[in-house]
C-alpha cells in the first residue's frame, strides 16, 4: 500500500461532514500542485468526484464564488442529493450547462480558497500543499505560458489579498509536500482537531512513506 492508498483509507474512515459526504479540501497557492494531488487521491479513492473551484470562479469574481458553492454544491450534498453546478468557461466567459456532482463517500474540492472560513464547517479534512507562493506562482506561469502573463499579474495580487483576509493554512489538518517520488504528509497546524487528523507521527516516518 503506497502513501496515497493509506491516506485514502484514512479519509474513508473520517465521519461524514456534509450530509453523507466526507468533503475534503485541497488548498494551497496557485501552481502548488493541488490539481495533481486531487487527481491522484481521486484515483486512490476509486474515482472519487473532484470539484475544481476554477469552475465556480470567474474573471470578475476570482474569489467571490462562495454563494455558488453553498447554493449549488453544499446545499444539495448536505441533503444527500446530487449537486448540479454550472462550470465557468474561461474562454467564452460564460457559465456552461449543468454538471453533476454525486454525494459520494468522499468528494474532493480542489482550488485556491477551498479551505476558506465559510466552507470549513462542512469539511471532513483540509489538506494544504506546502509550497511557498513565489515558487508556486513561478510553476503556474511556466505551465500557462506567456499568453496568460497579464492574468497571473492580477491573480497574484488577488490571491495575496485573499489569504491575508482569510488564510487556510492555519486550519489545515495535513500539510502535503511534493517529493521526487510521492508525497510527504505532515501534521497541520490544526492537528489538535483529533478526529480530523488523517496521519499519525508513524505515518510521517520515512519507512511509512
C-alpha positions, 0 to 999 in steps of 0.5 A: 500500500503506497502513501496515497492508498493509506491516506485514502483509507484514512479519509474513508474512515473520517465521519461524514461532514456534509450530509453523507459526504466526507468533503475534503479540501485541497488548498494551497497557492496557485501552481502548488500542485493541488490539481495533481494531488486531487487527481491522484487521491481521486484515483486512490479513492476509486474515482472519487468526484473532484470539484475544481473551484476554477469552475465556480470562479470567474474573471470578475469574481476570482474569489467571490464564488462562495454563494455558488458553492453553498447554493449549488454544491453544499446545499444539495450534498448536505441533503444527500442529493446530487449537486448540479453546478454550472462550470465557468468557461474561461474562454467564452466567459460564460457559465456552461450547462449543468454538471453533476456532482454525486454525494459520494463517500468522499468528494474532493474540492480542489482550488485556491480558497477551498479551505476558506472560513465559510466552507470549513464547517462542512469539511471532513479534512483540509489538506494544504500543499506546502509550497511557498507562493513565489515558487508556486506562482513561478510553476503556474506561469511556466505551465500557462505560458506567456499568453496568460502573463497579464492574468497571473499579474492580477491573480497574484495580487488577488490571491495575496489579498485573499489569504491575508483576509482569510488564510487556510493554512492555519486550519489545515489538518495535513500539510502535503509536500511534493517529493521526487517520488510521492508525497510527504504528509505532515501534521497541520497546524490544526492537528489538535482537531483529533478526529480530523487528523488523517496521519499519525507521527508513524505515518510521517516516518520515512519507512511509512512513506 
